[in-house]
Amino acid sequence: MFKKMRCLTIIVVLVVSLLPSYRAFALNYSGSQGNPATFETLEETRASSPVAVAQLETNNGKAFKSHPVLDGYPKGTTYVYRSANLFGGRAAARLNTNILLFTDKSFSSKDAALAYLKNLDLIRIIDEAIGSVVLVTPSDPKAGFTAGDQKYYYALQTAILAQKASGKAGDVTNYYSDAEYFGGYGYTYVIGIDGGATFLNNFVAGTFDYVSRIAGMLLINGKMENIRNVASLVPVYLVNAPEPVIAKYKEANNVDAYMSASGIETYFNQAFPLKSVVVVKEAETRTPPNMLKMPTTICS
């Protein structure tokens, strides 16, 4: 188990550690929301985000509300950590990095959920990258992730990516606050552990509108039903995956080359090496090769 979590930490470090300076330099953005780091349940963000976002200088005079797609989202199942000084205001909030972590664990309190993220080193990582970690657990803890959780994935994706979106009620225009408060756009990475990885394989990877918006995936101990496929290219790091699962991701990424080092197998497309599938057996977990950096250039 320690090796598995260590693998997760190393991979995510490689994925996001170089993003902040590169993005800020290349786009010449310096705007910050000036927010402290926060940790909330998703329902708490729905109450706090309209107030916080309305105070940004570029939003003066606008009315804000949480995205209605989150109405009916199961309470107590999803937690949001926001790093300090998120991009926003004069800089586009789409520059923020999102790490979505799906696990079939349940947590007795917010403190327990936060401790879990700290144990995985994700808090330190996202503080460096600038953005949010969204910890997602099943809507029914006893049943684990099921097909019913797919609609909640869609709701969460919609809210996170809905930058500058709005809706009208009569003559009043309400701007949706969630995307600027804890969302992003192209820098979206998804991690699945155990049942969370299986859920992503079965109900996310097979839908083009979902998987094509993901910059990279890390899947640990995930299984996949035979009838499922991968709908779009996506760089993926597979830990302890069955061979049929590996084959489906290789096909989606159109791999035509192979390399192996220190027990890590990497399949990639020679013309576009970012289309890669990295395979590690849990007993052979090592530091992955540096080529597994997943920038947003491959995202739709």
Protein Blocks (a to p, Z undefined) as FASTA:
>chain_A
ZZmmmmmmmmmmmmmmmmmmmmmmmnopabdehiacddddfklmmmmmmmmmmmpmklgo
iacdddfklgoiaghkaccdddehiaehjbcfklpccdddddfbdcfbfklmmmmmmmno
mmmmmmmnopaddddddfblknopafklmmmmmmmmmmmmmghiacdehjaccddfklmm
mgcfklcccddehjlmmmmmmmmmmpmklmmmpgbdcdehiacdfkbccfbdcddddehi
afklmmmmmmmnopabdcdeehiacdddfklmmlccddddfklgccddfklccdfklpZZ
